[in-house]
Amino acid sequence: MRQRRYPSDMTDDEWALIEPLLPPPACDTARGGRPEKHPRREIVDSIRYVVDTGCKWRALPADFPPWRTVWGFMARRAAAGVIGQIRDAWPSGSAATWAEDREPSPRSSTPSR
């Protein structure tokens, strides 16, 4: 687990609010799947960092999971309506913001070389 260092990183209380809203990992379902490589809290912290700072997905600091992992997690949860549920459950007046007006996809889906 990475050390909490950014203002957008969640507190333990915030994570306790969000974690139950996330669907179970694929490896824990009847269909099965690979275990997740990166902790979900780190991925959610990464999404919050992008939303808070307005940086490009590819500009995530190196101590976050890879941008493609973070973007994929965000895109799948946004398509399933989970981001809206999290936003609705979030206490009003909180300093944290969620991707209401933010595009769920990076500007370019192919890496520049």
Helices and strands as residue ranges (DSSP letters): H 12-18, G 19-21, G 26-28, H 40-53, G 57-59, H 67-79, H 82-89
